[in-house]
Amino acid sequence: MDKNDENYVYYLVAQNLKKQRKLKGYTQAQFALLCNYSEGFIMNIESKKYHQTFSLGTLWTFAKALEIDIRELFNPVD
């Protein structure tokens, strides 16, 4: 993904979300329940084939559920 593309931030967050979710041992379904979102929404965010947008409030909810600083969702990925 081109880092100059405005969609890069969604890719970046998606990859970090997936990583942090797995580190905490949550499935997509478990994480969705924890955050009060649908499993499909979480699946769409983490998908490399689908472009799902989300709000800053959603990111805050994710970080809170994962017990991480929201900035962790913006860490550079390879």
C-alpha positions as a Markdown table, in Angstrom:
| # | Residue | x | y | z |
|---|---|---|---|---|
| 1 | Met | 0.0 | 0.0 | 0.0 |
| 2 | Asp | 1.3 | 3.4 | -0.9 |
| 3 | Lys | 2.0 | 5.5 | 2.2 |
| 4 | Asn | 0.9 | 8.6 | 0.3 |
| 5 | Asp | -2.6 | 7.2 | -0.3 |
| 6 | Glu | -5.2 | 8.5 | 2.1 |
| 7 | Asn | -6.4 | 5.0 | 2.7 |
| 8 | Tyr | -3.0 | 4.0 | 4.1 |
| 9 | Val | -4.1 | 5.1 | 7.6 |
| 10 | Tyr | -7.0 | 2.6 | 7.5 |
| 11 | Tyr | -4.5 | -0.2 | 6.4 |
| 12 | Leu | -2.1 | 0.8 | 9.2 |
| 13 | Val | -4.8 | 0.7 | 11.9 |
| 14 | Ala | -6.2 | -2.5 | 10.5 |
| 15 | Gln | -2.9 | -4.3 | 10.7 |
| 16 | Asn | -2.2 | -3.0 | 14.2 |
| 17 | Leu | -5.7 | -3.9 | 15.4 |
| 18 | Lys | -5.3 | -7.4 | 14.1 |
| 19 | Lys | -1.9 | -7.8 | 15.8 |
| 20 | Gln | -3.0 | -6.4 | 19.1 |
| 21 | Arg | -6.3 | -8.4 | 19.1 |
| 22 | Lys | -4.3 | -11.6 | 18.5 |
| 23 | Leu | -1.8 | -10.7 | 21.2 |
| 24 | Lys | -4.6 | -10.5 | 23.7 |
| 25 | Gly | -6.0 | -13.8 | 22.5 |
| 26 | Tyr | -9.3 | -12.6 | 21.1 |
| 27 | Thr | -11.0 | -14.0 | 18.1 |
| 28 | Gln | -12.8 | -11.5 | 15.9 |
| 29 | Ala | -16.1 | -12.7 | 17.3 |
| 30 | Gln | -14.9 | -12.2 | 20.9 |
| 31 | Phe | -13.5 | -8.8 | 20.2 |
| 32 | Ala | -16.6 | -7.7 | 18.5 |
| 33 | Leu | -18.7 | -8.7 | 21.5 |
| 34 | Leu | -16.2 | -6.9 | 23.8 |
| 35 | Cys | -16.5 | -3.7 | 21.8 |
| 36 | Asn | -20.2 | -4.0 | 21.0 |
| 37 | Tyr | -19.7 | -4.0 | 17.3 |
| 38 | Ser | -20.6 | -6.7 | 14.8 |
| 39 | Glu | -18.2 | -9.4 | 13.9 |
| 40 | Gly | -18.6 | -8.4 | 10.2 |
| 41 | Phe | -17.5 | -4.9 | 11.0 |
| 42 | Ile | -14.3 | -6.2 | 12.7 |
| 43 | Met | -13.8 | -8.6 | 9.8 |
| 44 | Asn | -14.2 | -5.8 | 7.2 |
| 45 | Ile | -11.7 | -3.6 | 9.1 |
| 46 | Glu | -9.1 | -6.3 | 9.2 |
| 47 | Ser | -9.6 | -7.5 | 5.6 |
| 48 | Lys | -7.0 | -6.5 | 3.1 |
| 49 | Lys | -9.6 | -6.9 | 0.3 |
| 50 | Tyr | -12.3 | -4.7 | 1.7 |
| 51 | His | -12.0 | -1.0 | 2.6 |
| 52 | Gln | -13.9 | -0.2 | 5.8 |
| 53 | Thr | -13.9 | 3.2 | 7.3 |
| 54 | Phe | -14.3 | 3.9 | 11.0 |
| 55 | Ser | -14.4 | 6.9 | 13.4 |
| 56 | Leu | -11.9 | 8.1 | 16.0 |
| 57 | Gly | -14.5 | 7.1 | 18.5 |
| 58 | Thr | -14.3 | 3.5 | 17.2 |
| 59 | Leu | -10.5 | 3.6 | 17.5 |
| 60 | Trp | -10.8 | 4.9 | 21.1 |
| 61 | Thr | -13.2 | 2.0 | 21.8 |
| 62 | Phe | -10.8 | -0.5 | 20.3 |
| 63 | Ala | -7.8 | 0.8 | 22.3 |
| 64 | Lys | -9.8 | 0.8 | 25.5 |
| 65 | Ala | -11.0 | -2.8 | 25.0 |
| 66 | Leu | -7.4 | -3.9 | 24.2 |
| 67 | Glu | -6.1 | -1.9 | 27.2 |
| 68 | Ile | -3.5 | -0.2 | 25.0 |
| 69 | Asp | -2.7 | 3.4 | 24.2 |
| 70 | Ile | -4.5 | 4.5 | 21.0 |
| 71 | Arg | -1.2 | 5.4 | 19.5 |
| 72 | Glu | -0.3 | 1.7 | 19.3 |
| 73 | Leu | -2.8 | 1.4 | 16.5 |
| 74 | Phe | -0.7 | 3.8 | 14.4 |
| 75 | Asn | 2.6 | 2.0 | 14.7 |
| 76 | Pro | 4.5 | 1.6 | 11.4 |
| 77 | Val | 4.1 | -1.8 | 9.7 |
| 78 | Asp | 6.4 | -3.5 | 7.2 |
